[in-house]
Amino acid sequence: DAGVIQSPRHEVTEMGQEVTLRCKPISGHDYLFWYRQTMMRGLELLIYFNNNVPIDDSGMPEDRFSAKMPNASFSTLKIQPSEPRDSAVYFCASSLAGVGSASYNEQFFGPGTRLTVL
Amino acid sequence: DQQVKQNSPSLSVQEGRISILNCDYTNSMFDYFLWYKKYPAEGPTFLISISSIKDKNEDGRFTVFLNKSAKHLSLHIVPSQPGDSAVYFCAASPNRDDKIIFGKGTRLHILP
């Protein structure tokens, strides 16, 4: 398995532009998570999905952020308009619940997208 | 308001010795705890977990200890190896099927 795939790996954009981050979870995983990592706040959960349905988006910082999961193999995180304070590394993770001793807390992370907003 | 705290941003340990990474939490509802390891330019990877019904869980060179009364857990790595140099995140959750809260991480340097 290729693991969780994220694209792009790096994104540099100017303030006010729309940014779309993409994620392909591990095949068969039914939970998908979006995290943001910054020096100040560490690793924060933004939103998570179960079976393509958003379950908890309380971590989404503002209305400028939106996430979708149109099918089991694809999710996007969109920032519109982007601001310099959105600069961070964004991680997507997936997990499989209810199989043996597995728990969806044992998540598999992608390599992240480093976003720089100028 | 940090619910999971890793008070040491970094730690240096001689190769072959024991590495001890500490974590404190404030939410008494947390019942399930995890450690993740992260190398540069990669995502975190799950390392080991422990449920509150236990006070110790061991997996090879890695052991996690939980002290619920003190709201404290620690990760022991024995013996430490060069490949253990990474950032270690402590995380906690109210149960095995709820969202998890991460600490800010401790960077471990294993010295030759």
HADDOCK unambig.tbl for C-alpha pairs under 7 A between the chains (distance, minus, plus):
assign (segid A and resid 42 and name CA) (segid B and resid 103 and name CA) 6.84 0.50 0.50
assign (segid A and resid 42 and name CA) (segid B and resid 104 and name CA) 4.53 0.50 0.50
assign (segid A and resid 43 and name CA) (segid B and resid 102 and name CA) 6.05 0.50 0.50
assign (segid A and resid 43 and name CA) (segid B and resid 104 and name CA) 6.61 0.50 0.50
assign (segid A and resid 103 and name CA) (segid B and resid 96 and name CA) 5.94 0.50 0.50
assign (segid A and resid 103 and name CA) (segid B and resid 97 and name CA) 6.47 0.50 0.50
assign (segid A and resid 104 and name CA) (segid B and resid 97 and name CA) 6.10 0.50 0.50
assign (segid A and resid 105 and name CA) (segid B and resid 96 and name CA) 6.28 0.50 0.50
assign (segid A and resid 105 and name CA) (segid B and resid 97 and name CA) 6.55 0.50 0.50
assign (segid A and resid 105 and name CA) (segid B and resid 100 and name CA) 6.79 0.50 0.50
assign (segid A and resid 106 and name CA) (segid B and resid 46 and name CA) 6.11 0.50 0.50
assign (segid A and resid 107 and name CA) (segid B and resid 46 and name CA) 6.76 0.50 0.50
assign (segid A and resid 108 and name CA) (segid B and resid 45 and name CA) 6.46 0.50 0.50
assign (segid A and resid 109 and name CA) (segid B and resid 43 and name CA) 5.11 0.50 0.50
assign (segid A and resid 109 and name CA) (segid B and resid 44 and name CA) 5.94 0.50 0.50
assign (segid A and resid 109 and name CA) (segid B and resid 45 and name CA) 6.64 0.50 0.50
assign (segid A and resid 110 and name CA) (segid B and resid 43 and name CA) 5.33 0.50 0.50
assign (segid A and resid 111 and name CA) (segid B and resid 41 and name CA) 6.54 0.50 0.50
assign (segid A and resid 111 and name CA) (segid B and resid 42 and name CA) 4.46 0.50 0.50
assign (segid A and resid 111 and name CA) (segid B and resid 43 and name CA) 4.45 0.50 0.50
assign (segid A and resid 112 and name CA) (segid B and resid 42 and name CA) 6.89 0.50 0.50
assign (segid A and resid 112 and name CA) (segid B and resid 43 and name CA) 6.13 0.50 0.50
